[in-house]
Amino acid sequence: MGKVLFLIIAGKEDPERANIGLVNASRSAEAKRYDDLKVIFFGPSEEYITELNGPPLEAFTKLYNLGAIDSACVFIAERSGKKEKLESMGVSLKPAGERISHYVNSGYTVLSF
């Protein structure tokens, strides 16, 4: 097994892609398909996850409860006005570039959606 970073970028402009990333990540985390699995939300996905419902919200909740969500980009959250909402959802806000490079330098395979 390996270590995987799910980088979810898609948002309301491509909700199917965003949902596929969320559901795939949650099912993979639940089934323990990898030694470690982390999720970073970046760009349009940050606004998108603040409006989730149904199966995508269930997937997000599973990821959160399993400790798989690393963060969302603090700069995008501030610029989009979603900082407080993301924080209220329990999402840590950190510089995405630093977090992505951390995982790449630690041997994670990046899967982007």
Backbone bond lengths (Angstrom), bond angles and torsions (degrees), N, CA, C in turn:
res aa  C-N    CA-C-N  psi(-1)  N-CA   C-N-CA  omega(-1)  CA-C   N-CA-C  phi
1 M - - - 1.453 - - 1.524 108.82 -
2 G 1.306 115.25 164.71 1.448 120.69 -179.70 1.509 111.26 -131.57
3 K 1.311 114.06 -170.18 1.458 121.90 178.26 1.526 107.87 -113.20
4 V 1.340 116.15 134.57 1.461 120.47 -173.79 1.528 110.28 -130.33
5 L 1.336 114.31 138.55 1.452 121.97 172.31 1.519 107.99 -112.60
6 F 1.319 116.74 118.77 1.458 121.94 173.42 1.527 106.38 -88.67
7 L 1.315 116.19 113.83 1.457 122.68 177.73 1.522 106.78 -102.00
8 I 1.320 116.04 104.08 1.460 120.21 -176.58 1.517 108.34 -99.05
9 I 1.332 114.63 115.42 1.454 122.19 -176.53 1.530 110.66 -111.00
10 A 1.321 117.03 -37.45 1.470 121.95 -175.50 1.524 110.78 -60.95
11 G 1.334 114.22 149.15 1.455 120.21 179.49 1.512 110.82 -137.86
12 K 1.320 116.33 -139.70 1.466 120.06 -174.60 1.524 113.03 -67.29
13 E 1.332 118.26 -16.63 1.462 120.34 175.80 1.533 111.35 -73.83
14 D 1.332 116.84 -20.59 1.464 122.49 178.71 1.536 108.54 -148.08
15 P 1.332 116.90 65.64 1.464 119.76 -174.51 1.525 113.91 -61.83
16 E 1.325 117.33 -30.76 1.461 119.23 179.34 1.525 110.72 -62.46
17 R 1.313 116.34 -43.54 1.469 120.27 178.92 1.529 110.72 -64.57
18 A 1.333 116.89 -43.94 1.466 120.11 178.31 1.527 110.82 -61.02
19 N 1.331 116.29 -44.05 1.463 120.51 -179.38 1.522 111.85 -65.56
20 I 1.334 117.22 -38.72 1.467 120.26 177.36 1.522 109.89 -60.93
21 G 1.333 116.74 -42.48 1.463 120.08 177.78 1.511 112.40 -62.28
22 L 1.327 116.52 -45.85 1.466 120.67 179.78 1.519 112.19 -62.57
23 V 1.324 116.04 -48.46 1.467 120.02 -177.06 1.529 111.08 -67.95
24 N 1.327 117.13 -42.86 1.465 120.56 178.26 1.526 110.33 -60.93
25 A 1.322 116.71 -45.26 1.462 120.22 179.45 1.526 111.10 -62.60
26 S 1.333 117.40 -44.76 1.468 119.18 -177.33 1.525 111.67 -66.97
27 R 1.320 116.62 -40.83 1.475 118.73 178.26 1.523 111.35 -67.16
28 S 1.315 116.47 -38.27 1.474 120.36 178.43 1.519 110.93 -66.09
29 A 1.330 116.74 -42.43 1.468 120.16 178.94 1.522 110.90 -65.23
30 E 1.314 115.87 -43.75 1.465 120.46 -179.31 1.529 111.69 -63.71
31 A 1.331 116.75 -38.65 1.465 121.59 -179.48 1.529 112.91 -84.36
32 K 1.330 116.74 -3.33 1.472 122.26 -179.77 1.532 111.13 55.20
33 R 1.343 115.20 47.95 1.463 121.32 -178.83 1.523 112.82 -71.86
34 Y 1.313 117.19 -18.19 1.467 121.82 -177.35 1.521 109.47 -129.38
35 D 1.337 115.16 158.52 1.461 119.68 175.21 1.521 110.23 -60.42
36 D 1.320 116.34 -38.49 1.456 121.27 175.94 1.517 108.57 -150.96
37 L 1.314 115.92 146.78 1.458 122.29 179.91 1.517 107.70 -139.96
38 K 1.321 115.57 127.82 1.458 121.55 177.46 1.515 108.86 -129.54
39 V 1.349 115.51 155.85 1.456 122.37 -179.80 1.522 109.04 -127.53
40 I 1.333 115.47 133.53 1.458 122.07 172.03 1.522 107.43 -122.51
41 F 1.332 115.69 133.39 1.457 121.94 174.57 1.522 107.73 -100.77
42 F 1.340 115.27 134.12 1.460 119.87 -175.16 1.521 108.76 -144.59
43 G 1.308 116.61 142.02 1.462 120.37 176.45 1.517 112.90 67.64
44 P 1.351 116.76 -137.49 1.473 121.51 -174.95 1.530 114.85 -57.49
45 S 1.315 117.53 -24.81 1.470 119.23 -179.09 1.526 111.84 -65.30
46 E 1.313 117.21 -24.99 1.458 120.01 -178.12 1.523 111.47 -65.55
47 E 1.302 116.82 -43.71 1.458 119.86 176.15 1.526 109.90 -69.62
48 Y 1.327 116.70 -40.32 1.460 121.93 -176.87 1.530 112.13 -58.42
49 I 1.335 117.14 -45.03 1.465 118.47 -175.55 1.528 112.46 -69.30
50 T 1.329 117.56 -18.09 1.471 118.93 177.83 1.524 111.95 -75.04
51 E 1.342 116.73 -8.88 1.467 121.21 -177.64 1.524 112.81 -121.22
52 L 1.318 117.88 20.06 1.465 121.72 -176.11 1.524 112.29 -69.02
53 N 1.349 113.63 152.61 1.463 120.96 170.29 1.518 107.29 -155.05
54 G 1.315 116.66 168.71 1.461 121.47 178.15 1.523 113.35 64.06
55 P 1.347 117.61 -148.88 1.462 121.53 -176.96 1.535 114.60 -56.21
56 P 1.342 120.23 -38.01 1.465 117.85 177.13 1.541 112.76 -62.88
57 L 1.324 117.05 -37.02 1.468 119.87 176.92 1.519 110.28 -66.88
58 E 1.321 116.77 -39.68 1.472 120.42 176.95 1.521 110.32 -61.49
59 A 1.339 117.25 -40.57 1.466 121.30 178.71 1.524 110.34 -64.28
60 F 1.333 116.68 -44.73 1.469 120.85 177.80 1.527 110.16 -58.94
61 T 1.321 116.56 -46.09 1.464 121.38 -178.57 1.527 111.07 -61.62
62 K 1.333 117.33 -41.71 1.471 120.28 177.16 1.522 110.16 -61.02
63 L 1.326 116.51 -46.59 1.464 120.28 179.72 1.522 111.10 -59.79
64 Y 1.310 116.07 -43.23 1.461 120.62 178.97 1.531 110.51 -62.07
65 N 1.330 116.45 -48.97 1.464 120.69 -178.11 1.522 112.90 -64.73
66 L 1.336 116.96 -28.47 1.462 121.30 178.40 1.532 112.27 -84.90
67 G 1.313 117.80 -2.42 1.457 121.64 179.63 1.520 113.61 73.75
68 A 1.332 117.05 22.34 1.461 120.89 -175.87 1.533 113.36 -87.15
69 I 1.319 117.76 -16.96 1.469 119.44 -178.05 1.514 109.03 -82.49
70 D 1.331 115.08 117.24 1.458 120.32 178.18 1.521 110.16 -79.59
71 S 1.336 116.07 -58.03 1.465 118.68 -173.18 1.519 111.60 -173.84
72 A 1.342 113.08 175.55 1.461 123.25 167.33 1.524 105.37 -126.32
73 C 1.304 116.49 157.35 1.465 121.12 -177.02 1.531 110.92 -69.10
74 V 1.305 116.52 122.53 1.457 122.16 -178.48 1.523 111.77 -63.57
75 F 1.315 117.64 -37.60 1.461 120.26 -177.29 1.523 111.86 -68.52
76 I 1.329 116.41 -41.68 1.469 120.55 177.30 1.525 109.52 -66.82
77 A 1.315 117.33 -41.35 1.468 121.07 -179.66 1.523 110.97 -60.44
78 E 1.311 116.28 -42.93 1.472 119.77 178.96 1.522 110.81 -67.47
79 R 1.329 116.96 -45.69 1.464 121.36 -177.31 1.530 112.19 -64.12
80 S 1.334 116.77 -35.63 1.460 120.67 -177.28 1.527 113.11 -87.27
81 G 1.328 116.53 -5.35 1.458 120.17 -178.46 1.520 113.74 76.01
82 K 1.327 117.87 20.29 1.474 121.87 -177.02 1.528 113.23 -106.93
83 K 1.321 116.85 7.87 1.465 120.43 -176.35 1.530 112.19 -55.83
84 E 1.322 117.02 -53.12 1.460 120.56 -176.82 1.526 111.83 -63.64
85 K 1.321 117.27 -41.24 1.463 120.87 -179.75 1.530 110.21 -63.58
86 L 1.321 117.31 -46.14 1.468 120.55 179.60 1.528 110.48 -62.30
87 E 1.315 116.78 -43.21 1.469 119.59 178.32 1.525 110.78 -63.13
88 S 1.337 117.80 -38.05 1.465 120.23 179.05 1.527 111.81 -67.24
89 M 1.333 116.21 -22.04 1.465 121.23 176.91 1.533 111.59 -85.02
90 G 1.335 116.35 -3.82 1.464 120.64 -179.86 1.511 114.42 87.82
91 V 1.334 117.65 11.81 1.462 121.34 -179.37 1.526 108.99 -86.28
92 S 1.319 116.81 124.14 1.464 121.62 175.39 1.516 109.50 -70.60
93 L 1.310 116.69 142.49 1.454 121.45 179.17 1.528 109.03 -111.62
94 K 1.335 115.07 120.59 1.465 121.55 -176.52 1.528 108.46 -143.88
95 P 1.325 117.92 161.30 1.467 119.59 175.78 1.534 110.32 -63.35
96 A 1.317 116.85 120.44 1.468 121.13 -175.12 1.527 112.25 -61.87
97 G 1.319 117.03 -40.72 1.462 119.45 -179.49 1.513 112.40 -58.42
98 E 1.324 116.43 -41.56 1.467 120.63 178.56 1.520 111.59 -66.78
99 R 1.334 116.69 -41.19 1.463 119.75 -178.61 1.526 111.42 -69.33
100 I 1.333 116.91 -42.60 1.466 119.77 179.40 1.530 109.97 -62.66
101 S 1.335 117.06 -46.05 1.467 119.31 -179.69 1.527 111.16 -63.87
102 H 1.323 117.32 -34.31 1.461 120.26 176.35 1.528 110.82 -58.21
103 Y 1.320 116.10 -47.51 1.464 119.38 -178.16 1.529 112.29 -71.33
104 V 1.315 117.70 -39.79 1.471 120.16 177.38 1.536 109.41 -61.94
105 N 1.321 116.79 -45.70 1.469 120.62 179.74 1.516 112.80 -68.81
106 S 1.323 117.48 -16.09 1.462 121.72 177.22 1.529 112.29 -97.00
107 G 1.343 116.93 9.50 1.460 120.62 173.74 1.510 115.90 88.35
108 Y 1.311 119.19 14.57 1.460 121.89 178.56 1.525 109.99 -79.19
109 T 1.305 116.06 143.10 1.450 122.51 170.25 1.519 107.62 -86.61
110 V 1.337 116.86 131.30 1.457 120.89 -178.03 1.521 109.76 -96.76
111 L 1.329 116.07 124.96 1.452 123.22 173.70 1.520 106.26 -112.84
112 S 1.319 116.74 122.23 1.463 117.98 -177.63 1.525 111.07 -111.88
113 F 1.307 113.40 142.39 1.463 122.84 -179.61 1.509 108.14 -130.44
